[in-house]
Amino acid sequence: MPDFSTLILFAAAALILTATPGPDMLLIASRSISQGRSAGFLTYAGIALGTYCHALAAAFGLSQLFLTVPVAYDAVRWAGCCYLLYLAYKTIRSEGAVFAPASTVKRLSGRRILFAGLATNLLNPKMALFVMALFPQFLNTESGSMVMQMLVLATILNAIGFVVNGTVILLGGQICSRLSSVCRFPKLPQYMLATVFTGLACRLALQTRN
């Protein structure tokens, strides 16, 4: 278990990182605006679960594969691009107005929203490299199991992320409730969400390991 001063330092770094707008925050905000607060929290739950997966992968050395075998990195990267484009297509093709009462529940189940957040996080190799680069800086070989220390750091990162992204979700819910009474284009949020997915896919396609 890392000492208290190390945990505080990591928490400060995690706060800065999670408060900086990025793909995860953009996806969460879009989900919240287009499908409500519950969808936003489920999306974050999937992303948080993905963080634990990356932490375990880094702890067991699996993420090292991305550094030594470029083909593996590219394979995951392009798989992520295809998945995001698929989500964009499914969003555009979904029937019904996003703001119609109870349409969210019928159109997309909570399990699928959770899986989308998890898959988007897992299929981003940058996240694996980020965890592998940052977390070891706060590990101590004399403080017990490396796996347990990685999980503790992932929990701190997720807890801070929950506070930051929870604020974004609540604000997104307020925007959604206001738009529901004035929006003249019922499918506009669907197009906005599809645009986010497409933008994330493009960003993933253009990024490199360095």
C-alpha positions in Angstrom: 0.0 0.0 0.0 1.6 3.4 -1.0 2.1 5.8 1.9 -0.3 8.7 2.5 1.9 11.4 1.0 2.2 9.4 -2.2 -1.5 8.9 -2.4 -2.1 12.6 -2.0 0.4 13.4 -4.7 -1.3 10.9 -7.0 -4.7 12.3 -6.2 -3.5 15.8 -7.1 -2.2 14.5 -10.5 -5.4 12.6 -11.1 -7.5 15.6 -10.4 -5.6 17.7 -13.0 -5.9 14.9 -15.5 -9.6 14.1 -15.0 -10.5 17.8 -15.0 -8.9 18.3 -18.4 -11.5 17.9 -21.1 -10.8 14.8 -23.2 -12.5 12.0 -25.2 -14.0 10.3 -22.1 -15.5 13.5 -20.8 -16.8 14.4 -24.2 -18.5 11.0 -24.6 -20.0 11.2 -21.1 -21.4 14.7 -21.7 -22.9 13.6 -25.0 -24.5 10.6 -23.5 -26.0 12.7 -20.7 -27.4 15.3 -23.0 -28.8 12.9 -25.5 -30.1 10.1 -23.2 -30.2 11.5 -19.7 -28.2 11.3 -16.5 -28.5 7.5 -16.0 -26.9 7.0 -19.4 -24.1 9.3 -18.4 -23.4 7.5 -15.2 -23.5 4.1 -16.9 -21.1 5.4 -19.5 -18.7 6.5 -16.8 -19.1 3.2 -15.0 -18.0 1.4 -18.1 -15.0 3.8 -18.5 -14.1 3.3 -14.8 -14.2 -0.5 -15.2 -11.9 -0.2 -18.2 -9.5 1.7 -16.1 -9.3 -1.2 -13.7 -8.7 -3.5 -16.6 -5.8 -1.3 -17.9 -4.4 -1.2 -14.4 -4.4 -5.0 -14.1 -2.9 -5.3 -17.6 -0.1 -2.9 -16.7 0.5 -4.7 -13.4 0.9 -8.1 -15.1 3.0 -6.6 -17.9 0.5 -7.1 -20.7 0.6 -3.5 -21.8 4.3 -3.8 -22.5 3.2 -5.6 -25.6 2.2 -2.3 -27.2 5.7 -1.0 -26.8 7.5 -4.1 -28.2 5.0 -5.2 -30.9 3.8 -2.2 -32.9 1.4 -4.4 -34.9 -0.5 -5.3 -31.7 -0.9 -1.6 -30.9 -2.2 -0.8 -34.4 -4.6 -3.8 -34.3 -6.2 -2.5 -31.1 -6.2 1.1 -32.4 -8.0 0.2 -35.6 -10.4 -2.1 -33.8 -11.3 0.9 -31.6 -11.9 3.1 -34.7 -14.2 0.5 -36.3 -16.2 0.1 -33.1 -16.6 3.9 -32.7 -17.8 4.2 -36.3 -20.2 1.4 -35.7 -21.6 3.2 -32.7 -22.0 6.4 -34.8 -23.9 4.4 -37.4 -26.2 2.7 -34.9 -26.9 6.1 -33.3 -27.9 7.7 -36.5 -30.0 4.6 -37.5 -31.9 4.5 -34.2 -35.6 5.2 -34.5 -37.6 7.7 -32.4 -36.9 11.0 -30.9 -34.3 11.1 -28.1 -36.4 13.5 -26.1 -39.6 11.4 -26.3 -40.8 10.0 -22.9 -39.2 6.7 -22.0 -37.6 6.4 -25.5 -34.2 6.0 -24.0 -35.1 2.8 -22.1 -36.7 1.2 -25.1 -34.0 2.3 -27.6 -30.8 1.3 -25.7 -30.5 -0.9 -22.6 -28.3 0.0 -19.7 -26.1 -3.0 -20.4 -25.4 -1.8 -23.9 -24.5 1.7 -22.6 -22.2 0.3 -20.0 -20.5 -2.0 -22.5 -20.1 0.9 -25.0 -18.2 2.9 -22.3 -16.1 -0.1 -21.4 -15.3 -1.0 -25.0 -14.4 2.6 -25.9 -12.0 2.7 -23.0 -10.4 -0.8 -23.6 -10.0 -0.2 -27.3 -8.0 3.0 -26.8 -4.3 1.8 -26.5 -3.3 5.3 -25.4 -5.1 4.6 -22.1 -3.0 1.5 -21.6 0.2 3.4 -22.2 -1.0 6.2 -20.0 -1.6 3.9 -17.1 1.7 2.1 -17.6 3.6 5.4 -17.8 1.9 7.2 -14.8 1.1 4.6 -12.2 4.6 3.1 -11.8 5.8 6.5 -10.7 3.8 6.1 -7.5 4.6 2.5 -6.8 6.9 1.2 -4.0 8.4 -2.2 -4.3 8.6 -2.3 -0.4 4.9 -1.5 0.0 3.4 -4.8 -0.8 1.8 -6.4 -3.9 2.2 -4.4 -7.1 -1.2 -5.5 -8.3 -2.9 -4.3 -5.1 -1.1 -0.9 -5.4 -2.2 -0.5 -9.0 -5.8 -1.2 -8.0 -5.6 1.3 -5.2 -4.3 4.0 -7.6 -7.0 3.0 -10.2 -9.7 3.4 -7.4 -8.4 6.9 -6.5 -8.4 7.9 -10.2 -11.9 6.6 -10.7 -13.2 8.2 -7.5 -11.9 11.6 -8.5 -13.2 11.0 -12.1 -16.6 10.2 -10.7 -16.7 13.6 -8.9 -15.5 15.5 -12.0 -17.6 13.7 -14.6 -20.5 13.5 -12.2 -20.6 17.3 -12.3 -20.6 17.1 -16.1 -23.4 14.5 -16.1 -25.6 16.6 -13.8 -25.1 19.7 -16.0 -25.8 17.6 -19.1 -29.1 16.5 -17.5 -30.1 20.1 -17.0 -29.3 20.9 -20.6 -31.3 17.9 -21.7 -34.3 18.9 -19.7 -34.2 22.4 -21.2 -33.8 21.3 -24.7 -36.7 18.9 -24.4 -39.2 21.7 -24.4 -37.6 23.8 -27.1 -35.8 21.5 -29.5 -37.4 21.7 -33.0 -35.2 18.9 -34.3 -35.9 15.7 -32.2 -33.0 13.7 -33.6 -30.4 16.5 -33.2 -28.9 14.9 -30.1 -28.5 11.6 -32.0 -26.5 13.4 -34.7 -24.5 15.2 -32.0 -23.6 11.9 -30.3 -22.8 10.3 -33.7 -20.5 13.2 -34.4 -18.7 12.6 -31.1 -18.2 8.9 -31.9 -16.9 9.8 -35.4 -14.6 12.4 -34.0 -13.2 10.0 -31.4 -12.6 7.4 -34.2 -10.7 10.0 -36.3 -8.6 11.0 -33.2 -7.8 7.3 -32.5 -6.9 6.7 -36.2 -4.5 9.6 -36.3 -2.7 9.0 -33.0 0.6 7.3 -32.7 2.5 5.5 -29.9 4.7 8.5 -29.3 
